[in-house]
Amino acid sequence: MEEKDFVIIGTGPAGISAAVTAAKSGVDVTLIGEDPRMGGQIFRQIIPPLYSQTHYVDTQNEKIFNNLSEEKKKVHLQFLSKTLVWGIFDDKVLATDNKDHPLIKAKKLLISEGAYEAPVAFPGWTLPGVITLGGTQILLKSQGLIPRGRTLVAGTGPLLYYTASQLVKNGANVVGVLEASSLFKWMNWTFRLIRAPKLLWKGIQYLTLLKKRRIPIYYNHVVAKAEGTESLEKVIFTKDNNNWEPQEGTEKTLDVDTLCLNFGFIPSTIFTHMAGCEHEFDPTLRGWIPTLNNKLETSKEGIFVAGDCNGIGGVKKAFVEGQIAGTEIALQLGQVSKPETHSFLSRLQKKNSRLNWYQKFLKDIYAFRPGLLKLLTPETFICRCEEVDFKTITNTLENGAWSLDQIKRLTRMGMGRCQGRFCFPTVLGILSKYYSQKELNQLDFSTRPPAKPLPLKELI
């Protein structure tokens, strides 16, 4: 087993920022990422075999990434690319699928695993052709691919318009955008963006492009059902109220080949749970947030968290949080002087606090509305991996199950390839109808390695 001073899981803006900050202070840094190149989902780079291909992607906060890239060239750090961390054990020991680095013990550990898209279950959501907007972004950014045929973008939030405009620029046939929230709410949210004029201007550009291409935007509408034989063929959508509850008698149908969905994001806390860190349940996110101090250290000494796994806050906030974590870790490892560093940390913490408004702004937009649960029919799969339907979950609850772990053991829900990422949020939304936030805090779920599917030969 090898020992490292500072290990970072995740190569997004928070991870790279922390790595550069600590390395500049002389810390021995090891950065671990599953992709061939650094960047994470936000700064995702086109894969090496496709360097010569071009496509139109408006890179958000490109200046931050370019500056980080330049700073990275000036410091020494170890980057383990295409490496999966599949387990965290006592004393900050990481297990990976990298044959040259199978076990790494970290003196200090930063978890910046990001977030994943909030799933919404409805009849037909498991059909081929139904894809998340994040999946669409990955295909476009890393391989220059666009969806085939008629494409419908649905859900809520700014990513709908950002992705729809990217798809249009790259030649996709976008036939509409379904926005679950009302036009009135969007006018209110737009007014709040006056304090971020660059973001506001970007949003106006995306909407202007969609209007020029005569792509309809249906406010207060949600997908009620997806239909098809071997793949998606049509989408039935309805008007909804401010609770996102579908309104009967307002159904409309569109012939669609691809449906791209996004209803926000859920912080990924698999590793913080595996490490035994304390968490707090947030019903608006249908997930947990790790409990941190003002230096982003968890309840487990030496384990830090930065970026979207600490709540969705955008690139700038992730960048500053990475700086805070990197600076504090350099301080704890004795690589920087205390008086000077404490003053710098104080300035970073104030800057981070000023960026909290955007995190709250996104939280308001993406806050879970229980009306979406009205889309479920008894036969709708909640857990697509193990094919556990809504009726089975309901019966289990009526028979006395009262936590995620109990439902998991009784139904196999969450035991498939996604490890609960696609089914837990829906079940937590259902449980929120029965329990208060305080009670759900005590119903935290357990995680066990491997964190993601792992070939048996790697485990051996």
C-alpha positions as CSV (number, residue, x, y, z in Angstrom):
1,M,0.0,0.0,0.0
2,E,1.3,3.4,-0.9
3,E,0.8,6.5,1.2
4,K,0.1,10.0,-0.2
5,D,-0.1,13.4,1.5
6,F,-3.2,14.7,-0.3
7,V,-5.6,12.7,-2.5
8,I,-8.5,14.2,-4.5
9,I,-11.4,12.2,-5.9
10,G,-12.8,14.1,-8.9
11,T,-11.3,16.3,-11.6
12,G,-14.0,19.0,-12.0
13,P,-13.5,22.7,-11.1
14,A,-13.4,22.0,-7.3
15,G,-10.9,19.1,-7.6
16,I,-8.5,20.9,-10.0
17,S,-8.7,24.1,-8.0
18,A,-7.8,22.3,-4.7
19,A,-5.0,20.4,-6.5
20,V,-3.4,23.5,-7.9
21,T,-3.8,25.5,-4.7
22,A,-2.2,22.8,-2.5
23,A,0.6,21.9,-5.0
24,K,1.6,25.6,-5.3
25,S,2.3,25.4,-1.5
26,G,4.5,22.3,-2.0
27,V,2.0,19.6,-1.1
28,D,2.4,16.2,-2.8
29,V,-1.0,15.9,-4.6
30,T,-2.6,12.9,-6.3
31,L,-5.7,13.6,-8.4
32,I,-7.9,10.7,-9.4
33,G,-10.5,10.8,-12.2
34,E,-12.4,8.3,-14.3
35,D,-12.0,10.3,-17.6
36,P,-9.0,10.4,-19.9
37,R,-8.5,14.1,-19.3
38,M,-9.2,16.5,-16.4
39,G,-12.4,18.7,-16.4
40,G,-15.3,16.7,-15.0
41,Q,-18.7,17.2,-16.4
42,I,-18.5,21.0,-16.6
43,F,-15.1,21.2,-18.3
44,R,-15.4,17.9,-20.1
45,Q,-12.9,17.6,-22.9
46,I,-13.3,15.8,-26.2
47,I,-11.7,12.4,-26.1
48,P,-8.2,12.0,-27.6
49,P,-9.1,10.0,-30.8
50,L,-11.5,12.8,-31.8
51,Y,-9.2,15.8,-31.4
52,S,-9.6,16.8,-35.0
53,Q,-13.4,16.9,-34.9
54,T,-15.1,20.2,-34.2
55,H,-18.5,21.0,-32.8
56,Y,-20.2,24.0,-31.3
57,V,-20.3,24.0,-27.5
58,D,-20.6,27.2,-25.5
59,T,-18.1,26.4,-22.8
60,Q,-19.3,27.9,-19.5
61,N,-16.7,29.8,-17.4
62,E,-14.0,28.9,-20.0
63,K,-11.7,31.6,-18.5
64,I,-11.6,29.8,-15.1
65,F,-10.7,26.5,-16.8
66,N,-8.0,28.1,-19.0
67,N,-6.5,29.8,-15.9
68,L,-6.5,26.5,-14.0
69,S,-4.9,24.7,-16.9
70,E,-2.1,27.3,-17.1
71,E,-1.5,27.1,-13.3
72,K,-1.5,23.3,-13.5
73,K,1.4,23.4,-15.9
74,K,3.5,25.3,-13.3
75,V,3.1,22.8,-10.5
76,H,3.9,19.1,-9.9
77,L,0.9,16.8,-9.3
78,Q,0.1,13.2,-10.0
79,F,-3.0,12.6,-12.2
80,L,-4.4,9.0,-12.3
81,S,-6.6,9.1,-15.3
82,K,-9.2,6.5,-16.3
83,T,-9.1,5.3,-12.6
84,L,-12.2,4.3,-10.7
85,V,-12.2,4.6,-6.9
86,W,-14.5,1.8,-5.8
87,G,-14.0,1.8,-2.1
88,I,-13.0,3.9,0.9
89,F,-12.0,2.1,4.1
90,D,-10.7,3.1,7.5
91,D,-7.8,5.6,7.9
92,K,-8.7,7.1,4.5
93,V,-7.6,4.0,2.5
94,L,-8.8,4.2,-1.1
95,A,-9.2,1.1,-3.4
96,T,-9.0,1.7,-7.1
97,D,-9.1,-0.3,-10.3
98,N,-5.6,1.1,-11.3
99,K,-3.2,-1.9,-11.4
100,D,-0.3,0.3,-10.5
101,H,-2.1,2.0,-7.6
102,P,-4.6,-0.5,-6.2
103,L,-4.5,0.8,-2.6
104,I,-3.7,4.4,-1.6
105,K,-3.7,5.7,2.0
106,A,-4.2,9.4,2.1
107,K,-3.1,11.7,5.0
108,K,-5.7,14.2,3.7
109,L,-8.6,13.4,1.4
110,L,-10.8,15.7,-0.7
111,I,-14.0,14.3,-2.1
112,S,-15.3,16.3,-5.0
113,E,-17.4,13.7,-6.8
114,G,-20.0,16.2,-8.1
115,A,-23.6,15.5,-8.6
116,Y,-25.9,13.5,-10.8
117,E,-29.2,14.3,-12.4
118,A,-32.4,13.9,-10.4
119,P,-34.4,11.0,-11.9
120,V,-38.1,11.3,-12.6
121,A,-40.1,8.1,-13.0
122,F,-43.1,8.0,-15.3
123,P,-44.7,5.4,-17.6
124,G,-42.2,4.7,-20.4
125,W,-39.2,6.4,-18.8
126,T,-37.0,3.3,-19.3
127,L,-37.6,3.2,-23.1
128,P,-34.5,3.5,-25.4
129,G,-34.5,7.1,-26.6
130,V,-35.2,8.6,-23.2
131,I,-32.0,10.1,-22.0
132,T,-30.9,12.7,-19.4
133,L,-29.6,16.1,-20.5
134,G,-26.3,15.2,-18.8
135,G,-26.0,12.2,-21.0
136,T,-26.7,14.4,-24.0
137,Q,-24.0,16.8,-22.9
138,I,-21.5,14.0,-22.5
139,L,-22.1,12.7,-26.0
140,L,-21.9,16.2,-27.5
141,K,-18.9,17.5,-25.5
142,S,-16.7,14.3,-25.6
143,Q,-17.7,12.8,-29.0
144,G,-19.5,15.5,-31.0
145,L,-22.7,13.4,-31.2
146,I,-26.3,14.7,-31.3
147,P,-29.5,12.8,-30.8
148,R,-31.1,11.2,-33.9
149,G,-34.5,12.3,-35.3
150,R,-37.0,14.5,-33.6
151,T,-35.8,15.6,-30.1
152,L,-37.9,17.0,-27.2
153,V,-36.2,18.7,-24.3
154,A,-38.1,18.6,-21.0
155,G,-37.8,19.3,-17.3
156,T,-37.0,22.6,-15.6
157,G,-34.1,25.0,-15.2
158,P,-31.5,26.8,-17.2
159,L,-29.8,23.7,-18.5
160,L,-32.9,23.0,-20.8
161,Y,-32.3,26.2,-22.8
162,Y,-28.5,25.9,-22.7
163,T,-28.6,22.3,-24.1
164,A,-31.4,22.9,-26.5
165,S,-29.4,25.8,-28.1
166,Q,-26.3,23.7,-28.3
167,L,-28.2,20.9,-30.0
168,V,-29.7,23.3,-32.5
169,K,-26.3,24.8,-33.3
170,N,-25.0,21.3,-34.0
171,G,-27.8,20.4,-36.4
172,A,-30.2,18.5,-34.1
173,N,-34.0,18.6,-34.8
174,V,-35.4,20.0,-31.6
175,V,-39.2,20.1,-31.8
176,G,-39.9,21.7,-28.5
177,V,-39.0,22.5,-24.9
178,L,-41.3,21.5,-22.0
179,E,-40.8,23.7,-19.0
180,A,-42.4,22.4,-15.8
181,S,-42.4,25.8,-14.1
182,S,-44.5,28.7,-15.0
183,L,-43.6,31.7,-17.1
184,F,-44.3,33.9,-14.1
185,K,-41.7,32.0,-12.0
186,W,-39.2,32.4,-14.8
187,M,-39.8,36.1,-14.9
188,N,-39.2,36.3,-11.2
189,W,-36.0,34.2,-11.5
190,T,-34.8,36.3,-14.4
191,F,-35.2,39.4,-12.2
192,R,-33.0,37.8,-9.6
193,L,-30.3,37.3,-12.2
194,I,-29.7,41.0,-12.6
195,R,-26.9,40.6,-10.0
196,A,-25.2,38.2,-12.5
197,P,-25.5,40.1,-15.8
198,K,-23.2,37.7,-17.7
199,L,-25.4,34.7,-16.8
200,L,-28.5,36.7,-17.7
201,W,-27.1,37.7,-21.1
202,K,-26.2,34.1,-21.8
203,G,-29.8,33.0,-21.0
204,I,-31.2,35.7,-23.3
205,Q,-29.0,34.5,-26.1
206,Y,-30.2,30.9,-25.7
207,L,-33.8,31.9,-25.7
208,T,-33.3,34.2,-28.7
209,L,-31.8,31.4,-30.7
210,L,-34.7,29.1,-29.9
211,K,-37.2,31.8,-30.9
212,K,-35.4,32.4,-34.2
213,R,-35.6,28.7,-35.0
214,R,-39.3,28.8,-34.0
215,I,-38.9,26.1,-31.4
216,P,-42.0,26.2,-29.1
217,I,-41.5,26.5,-25.3
218,Y,-44.4,25.0,-23.3
219,Y,-44.4,26.5,-19.8
220,N,-46.2,24.7,-17.0
221,H,-46.0,21.3,-18.9
222,V,-44.6,17.9,-17.9
223,V,-44.1,14.6,-19.7
224,A,-46.9,12.3,-18.5
225,K,-46.0,9.2,-20.6
226,A,-43.5,7.9,-23.2
227,E,-44.7,5.3,-25.7
228,G,-43.0,3.0,-28.2
229,T,-42.4,-0.6,-29.0
230,E,-38.7,-1.2,-29.2
231,S,-37.8,2.4,-28.7
232,L,-39.4,5.8,-28.1
233,E,-42.0,6.9,-30.7
234,K,-44.2,9.4,-29.0
235,V,-44.5,11.5,-25.9
236,I,-47.8,12.5,-24.1
237,F,-47.4,15.7,-22.1
238,T,-49.9,17.7,-20.0
239,K,-50.2,21.0,-18.3
240,D,-49.2,21.1,-14.7
241,N,-49.8,23.3,-11.6
242,N,-47.2,25.0,-9.5
243,N,-46.6,21.7,-7.7
244,W,-45.8,20.1,-11.1
245,E,-48.9,17.9,-10.8
246,P,-50.3,16.8,-14.2
247,Q,-53.7,18.2,-15.1
248,E,-56.1,15.7,-16.5
249,G,-57.8,16.6,-19.8
250,T,-54.9,18.7,-21.1
251,E,-53.0,15.9,-22.8
252,K,-51.1,16.6,-26.0
253,T,-49.0,14.2,-28.1
254,L,-45.8,14.6,-30.1
255,D,-44.0,12.2,-32.3
256,V,-40.5,12.0,-30.8
257,D,-37.4,9.9,-31.4
258,T,-35.4,11.3,-28.4
259,L,-36.5,12.7,-25.1
260,C,-33.9,14.6,-23.1
261,L,-34.8,15.2,-19.5
262,N,-33.5,17.2,-16.6
263,F,-35.2,18.1,-13.3
264,G,-32.1,19.3,-11.5
265,F,-29.3,17.6,-9.7
266,I,-28.6,15.6,-6.5
267,P,-25.3,15.8,-4.7
268,S,-23.4,12.6,-5.0
269,T,-22.6,11.4,-1.5
270,I,-21.6,7.7,-2.1
271,F,-18.1,8.3,-0.9
272,T,-18.9,10.5,2.1
273,H,-21.4,7.9,3.2
274,M,-18.9,5.1,2.7
275,A,-16.3,7.1,4.7
276,G,-18.8,7.4,7.6
277,C,-19.2,11.2,7.5
278,E,-22.3,12.8,9.1
279,H,-25.0,14.1,6.7
280,E,-28.2,16.1,6.8
281,F,-31.2,15.2,4.7
282,D,-32.6,17.9,2.4
283,P,-36.1,17.1,1.1
284,T,-35.9,19.7,-1.7
285,L,-33.0,17.7,-3.1
286,R,-34.3,14.3,-2.2
287,G,-30.8,13.5,-0.9
288,W,-28.2,14.2,1.8
289,I,-25.6,16.9,2.2
290,P,-22.4,16.2,4.2
291,T,-22.1,18.2,7.4
292,L,-19.0,20.5,7.1
293,N,-17.2,23.2,9.1
294,N,-16.3,26.6,7.6
295,K,-13.1,25.0,6.2
296,L,-15.1,22.3,4.4
297,E,-13.9,19.5,6.7
298,T,-16.4,16.7,7.4
299,S,-17.1,15.1,10.8
300,K,-14.2,12.7,9.9
301,E,-10.9,14.4,10.6
302,G,-8.8,14.8,7.5
303,I,-11.7,14.3,5.0
304,F,-12.9,17.4,3.1
305,V,-15.7,18.0,0.6
306,A,-15.9,20.7,-2.2
307,G,-18.0,21.3,-5.3
308,D,-21.5,20.1,-6.2
309,C,-21.4,17.2,-3.8
310,N,-21.8,19.9,-1.2
311,G,-24.9,21.3,-2.9
312,I,-25.2,22.6,-6.4
313,G,-23.6,26.0,-6.6
314,G,-22.0,26.5,-10.0
315,V,-18.5,26.7,-11.3
316,K,-17.3,29.8,-9.4
317,K,-18.4,28.5,-6.1
318,A,-16.8,25.1,-6.8
319,F,-13.6,26.9,-7.7
320,V,-13.5,28.9,-4.5
321,E,-14.3,25.9,-2.4
322,G,-11.4,24.0,-4.0
323,Q,-9.1,26.9,-3.0
324,I,-10.4,26.8,0.6
325,A,-9.9,23.1,0.9
326,G,-6.5,23.1,-0.8
327,T,-5.3,26.0,1.4
328,E,-6.5,24.4,4.7
329,I,-5.0,21.1,3.8
330,A,-1.6,22.8,3.0
331,L,-1.9,24.4,6.4
332,Q,-2.7,21.2,8.3
333,L,0.3,19.5,6.5
334,G,2.6,22.3,7.7
335,Q,3.4,23.6,4.2
336,V,2.3,27.2,4.8
337,S,2.7,29.6,7.7
338,K,-0.4,30.1,9.9
339,P,-0.8,33.9,10.2
340,E,-0.5,34.6,6.5
341,T,-2.7,31.6,5.6
342,H,-5.5,32.4,8.1
343,S,-5.9,35.8,6.5
344,F,-6.1,34.3,3.0
345,L,-8.6,31.7,4.2
346,S,-10.7,34.4,5.7
347,R,-10.9,36.2,2.4
348,L,-11.8,33.0,0.6
349,Q,-14.6,32.2,3.1
350,K,-16.1,35.7,2.6
351,K,-16.0,35.2,-1.1
352,N,-17.6,31.8,-0.8
353,S,-20.4,33.3,1.3
354,R,-21.1,35.9,-1.3
355,L,-21.6,33.2,-3.9
356,N,-24.2,31.4,-1.7
357,W,-27.0,33.4,-3.3
358,Y,-26.5,31.5,-6.6
359,Q,-26.6,28.1,-4.8
360,K,-29.9,29.2,-3.2
361,F,-31.1,30.5,-6.6
362,L,-30.6,27.1,-8.2
363,K,-32.1,25.3,-5.2
364,D,-35.3,27.3,-5.6
365,I,-35.5,26.4,-9.3
366,Y,-34.8,22.7,-8.9
367,A,-36.6,22.1,-5.6
368,F,-38.5,18.8,-5.8
369,R,-42.3,19.2,-6.2
370,P,-44.3,16.2,-5.0
371,G,-46.8,16.6,-7.9
372,L,-44.3,14.6,-10.0
373,L,-45.2,11.5,-8.0
374,K,-48.7,11.7,-9.5
375,L,-47.1,10.5,-12.8
376,L,-46.5,7.1,-11.3
377,T,-48.8,4.2,-12.1
378,P,-48.7,0.9,-10.2
379,E,-46.7,-0.7,-13.0
380,T,-44.2,2.1,-13.4
381,F,-40.7,0.9,-12.6
382,I,-39.0,2.8,-9.7
383,C,-35.9,0.7,-9.8
384,R,-35.1,0.0,-13.4
385,C,-32.1,-2.2,-12.6
386,E,-34.0,-4.7,-10.6
387,E,-37.4,-4.0,-12.2
388,V,-39.1,-3.0,-8.9
389,D,-42.4,-1.2,-9.6
390,F,-44.4,1.5,-7.7
391,K,-46.9,-1.1,-6.5
392,T,-44.2,-3.2,-4.9
393,I,-42.7,-0.2,-3.1
394,T,-46.2,0.9,-1.9
395,N,-47.0,-2.5,-0.6
396,T,-43.7,-2.7,1.2
397,L,-44.4,0.6,2.9
398,E,-47.9,-0.4,3.9
399,N,-46.5,-3.6,5.4
400,G,-44.3,-1.7,7.8
401,A,-41.1,-0.9,6.0
402,W,-39.9,2.6,7.1
403,S,-36.4,3.2,5.6
404,L,-34.4,3.0,2.4
405,D,-32.4,0.1,3.8
406,Q,-35.5,-1.9,4.8
407,I,-37.1,-1.4,1.4
408,K,-33.8,-2.3,-0.2
409,R,-33.6,-5.6,1.7
410,L,-37.2,-6.5,1.0
411,T,-37.4,-5.7,-2.7
412,R,-33.8,-5.6,-4.0
413,M,-34.4,-1.9,-4.9
414,G,-31.0,-0.2,-5.2
415,M,-29.0,-3.4,-5.6
416,G,-28.4,-3.0,-9.4
417,R,-25.7,-1.4,-11.4
418,C,-26.6,2.2,-10.5
419,Q,-26.4,1.4,-6.8
420,G,-29.6,3.3,-6.0
421,R,-28.7,6.5,-7.8
422,F,-31.8,6.2,-10.1
423,C,-34.3,4.8,-7.6
424,F,-33.4,6.2,-4.1
425,P,-34.5,9.8,-5.0
426,T,-37.9,8.7,-6.1
427,V,-38.4,6.5,-3.0
428,L,-37.2,9.4,-0.8
429,G,-39.8,11.6,-2.4
430,I,-42.4,9.0,-1.5
431,L,-41.0,8.7,2.1
432,S,-41.2,12.5,2.4
433,K,-45.0,12.1,2.4
434,Y,-44.7,10.0,5.5
435,Y,-41.8,11.4,7.5
436,S,-40.5,14.8,8.6
437,Q,-37.1,16.1,7.7
438,K,-35.9,15.3,11.2
439,E,-37.1,11.8,11.0
440,L,-35.6,11.3,7.5
441,N,-32.2,12.5,9.0
442,Q,-32.3,9.4,11.1
443,L,-33.1,7.1,8.1
444,D,-29.8,7.6,6.4
445,F,-28.8,4.9,4.0
446,S,-25.8,2.6,4.2
447,T,-23.3,2.1,1.3
448,R,-20.8,-0.7,0.7
449,P,-18.1,-1.2,-1.8
450,P,-17.9,-1.3,-4.8
451,A,-19.1,2.2,-5.3
452,K,-19.7,1.3,-9.0
453,P,-19.7,-1.9,-11.0
454,L,-16.4,-3.6,-10.9
455,P,-15.0,-6.6,-12.9
456,L,-14.3,-9.5,-10.5
457,K,-10.7,-9.8,-11.8
458,E,-10.1,-6.2,-10.6
459,L,-11.4,-7.1,-7.1
460,I,-9.2,-10.2,-7.0
